[in-house]
Amino acid sequence: MQNEAKQALLITGSSGLIGSKFAQIYADKYELQTLDISDPIQPVDITDEQTVFSFFEKSTAKTCVHLAAFTDVTAAWQQRGDTNGLVYRVNVTGTEVLSRAASKFDKHLILVSTAYVFDGKKDTLYTETDTTNPIEWYGQTKAYAEEIVMSSLHSWTIARIDQPFRSDPFAKLDVAHKFAQKISQGAAKLFDNHYFGPTFIDDFVRVLDFMIQSRISGIFHATSGEKWSDYDFGVALQNALSLPGKIERNDLDAYQKQQTRPYQANTALNCKKLLKILPLEQKSVVEALKLIEL
Ligand SMILES: NC(=O)c1ccc[n+]([C@@H]2O[C@H](COP(=O)([O-])OP(=O)(O)OC[C@H]3O[C@@H](n4cnc5c(N)ncnc54)[C@H](OP(=O)(O)O)[C@@H]3O)[C@@H](O)[C@H]2O)c1
């Protein structure tokens, strides 16, 4: 039943790592109309055009936040080049269907994307004007999704993030909870030559709220805007949470030689474009790490 006090919002991936935090924080603000494949009452597969169109047609929401994706990068590599595979169907076909629905029923579409659209060869922070050049299949399919949205007729926002982590534990372990587990078990070997831009989900969902309300259009990088090595992030996490255990340095280049899936050496993002217009304070990574519950 429609709650008059709440704003209707279409959302995909609301049961995932990020979507469930959004749903938790904004339970009182939005009436979430979820397109969720595992919904026990009304499951929606975003690749099913008929179901998605009928969902959009009935909805009074002005915006759809699109979080659903196949996010297991290593599993995605096994399907590289396969346009009939699940990774392609969810990430590309699903986005295509949502984009067509947004055009037909005049909705603003917010696509949550990834720093893995870049090749990771840049030493400094990636900006929104840097050329994308994915080196593995998950990143490639997300880059295709971005192209679909950018060439659409509806209004859109693309929010790129990297290695998201939340304050509370979640079924799918995020980078902070995964590292904390390894450190506490005394078995943490962390790369000191692999860099990323941690994204604090508790802050990022507020960025999404800002994007919904402002309908800003274009591509925005929305991480912490900081660049961390895995090793330094692990040490900072250990200090913040007073974790027992020893952290050893590991070498990405040596690790890469044993793997077939390519790893981006640096996916840290420059967020100045967003920070210029964002009316919110973002926590630094060190501040965010202190809020983590195990
Ligand atoms: N996690 C990361 O490291 C990371 C980094 C950068 C960007 N991102 C982007 O951020 C977004 C959210 O990521 P996340 O980590 O929160 O994802 P997640 O936890 O893996 O959740 C993915 C969601 O997509 C849903 N889904 C999968 N296939 C679907 C389909 N065919 N139809 C409808 N729903 C479907 C899943 O539903 P079920 O649970 O029911 O299967 C789940 O709710 C994604 O777009 C991802 O590309 C994530």
The ligand as a Tripos MOL2 file, in Angstrom:
@<TRIPOS>MOLECULE
LIG
   48    52     1     0     0
SMALL
NO_CHARGES

@<TRIPOS>ATOM
      1 N1         30.7950   -4.8780   -4.1980 N.am      1 LIG1
      2 C1         31.7830   -4.2670   -4.8420 C.2       1 LIG1
      3 O1         32.9790   -4.5280   -4.5950 O.2       1 LIG1
      4 C2         31.4770   -3.1920   -5.8790 C.ar      1 LIG1
      5 C3         32.5140   -2.3680   -6.3220 C.ar      1 LIG1
      6 C4         32.2400   -1.3780   -7.2820 C.ar      1 LIG1
      7 C5         30.9390   -1.2630   -7.7840 C.ar      1 LIG1
      8 N2         29.9670   -2.0820   -7.3460 N.ar      1 LIG1
      9 C6         28.6350   -1.9690   -7.9490 C.3       1 LIG1
     10 O2         27.6970   -1.6550   -6.9380 O.3       1 LIG1
     11 C7         26.4480   -2.2710   -7.2150 C.3       1 LIG1
     12 C8         25.9500   -3.0040   -5.9860 C.3       1 LIG1
     13 O3         26.9400   -3.9370   -5.5970 O.3       1 LIG1
     14 P1         26.7340   -4.8970   -4.3380 P.3       1 LIG1
     15 O4         28.0860   -5.3050   -3.8840 O.co2     1 LIG1
     16 O5         25.7520   -4.3040   -3.3820 O.co2     1 LIG1
     17 O6         26.0490   -6.1310   -5.0730 O.3       1 LIG1
     18 P2         25.6450   -7.5540   -4.4490 P.3       1 LIG1
     19 O7         25.7310   -7.5490   -2.9690 O.co2     1 LIG1
     20 O8         26.4050   -8.5960   -5.2090 O.co2     1 LIG1
     21 O9         24.1110   -7.6240   -4.8340 O.3       1 LIG1
     22 C9         23.7260   -7.7220   -6.1730 C.3       1 LIG1
     23 C10        22.2270   -7.6340   -6.2360 C.3       1 LIG1
     24 O10        21.8120   -7.8440   -7.5850 O.3       1 LIG1
     25 C11        20.6640   -8.7060   -7.5460 C.3       1 LIG1
     26 N3         20.5140   -9.3880   -8.8280 N.ar      1 LIG1
     27 C12        21.3990  -10.2070   -9.4400 C.ar      1 LIG1
     28 N4         20.8850  -10.6590  -10.6040 N.ar      1 LIG1
     29 C13        19.6510  -10.1000  -10.7280 C.ar      1 LIG1
     30 C14        18.6360  -10.1770  -11.7150 C.ar      1 LIG1
     31 N5         18.7700  -10.9060  -12.8330 N.pl3     1 LIG1
     32 N6         17.4900   -9.4800  -11.5110 N.ar      1 LIG1
     33 C15        17.3150   -8.7440  -10.3990 C.ar      1 LIG1
     34 N7         18.2490   -8.6200   -9.4320 N.ar      1 LIG1
     35 C16        19.4030   -9.3000   -9.6010 C.ar      1 LIG1
     36 C17        20.9720   -9.6410   -6.4080 C.3       1 LIG1
     37 O11        19.8100  -10.2750   -5.9970 O.3       1 LIG1
     38 P3         19.9240  -11.6710   -5.1660 P.3       1 LIG1
     39 O12        20.7070  -11.3660   -3.9250 O.co2     1 LIG1
     40 O13        18.5470  -12.0000   -4.9000 O.co2     1 LIG1
     41 O14        20.6280  -12.6190   -6.0850 O.co2     1 LIG1
     42 C18        21.5230   -8.6640   -5.3720 C.3       1 LIG1
     43 O15        20.4720   -7.9980   -4.6880 O.3       1 LIG1
     44 C19        26.6690   -3.1860   -8.4390 C.3       1 LIG1
     45 O16        26.1330   -2.5760   -9.5640 O.3       1 LIG1
     46 C20        28.1670   -3.2890   -8.5470 C.3       1 LIG1
     47 O17        28.5900   -3.4400   -9.8860 O.3       1 LIG1
     48 C21        30.1900   -3.0360   -6.3790 C.ar      1 LIG1
@<TRIPOS>BOND
     1     1     2 1
     2     2     3 2
     3     2     4 1
     4     4     5 ar
     5     4    48 ar
     6     5     6 ar
     7     6     7 ar
     8     7     8 ar
     9     8     9 1
    10     8    48 ar
    11     9    10 1
    12     9    46 1
    13    10    11 1
    14    11    12 1
    15    11    44 1
    16    12    13 1
    17    13    14 1
    18    14    15 2
    19    14    16 1
    20    14    17 1
    21    17    18 1
    22    18    19 2
    23    18    20 1
    24    18    21 1
    25    21    22 1
    26    22    23 1
    27    23    24 1
    28    23    42 1
    29    24    25 1
    30    25    26 1
    31    25    36 1
    32    26    27 ar
    33    26    35 ar
    34    27    28 ar
    35    28    29 ar
    36    29    30 ar
    37    29    35 ar
    38    30    31 1
    39    30    32 ar
    40    32    33 ar
    41    33    34 ar
    42    34    35 ar
    43    36    37 1
    44    36    42 1
    45    37    38 1
    46    38    39 2
    47    38    40 1
    48    38    41 1
    49    42    43 1
    50    44    45 1
    51    44    46 1
    52    46    47 1
@<TRIPOS>SUBSTRUCTURE
     1 LIG1         1 GROUP 0 **** ****
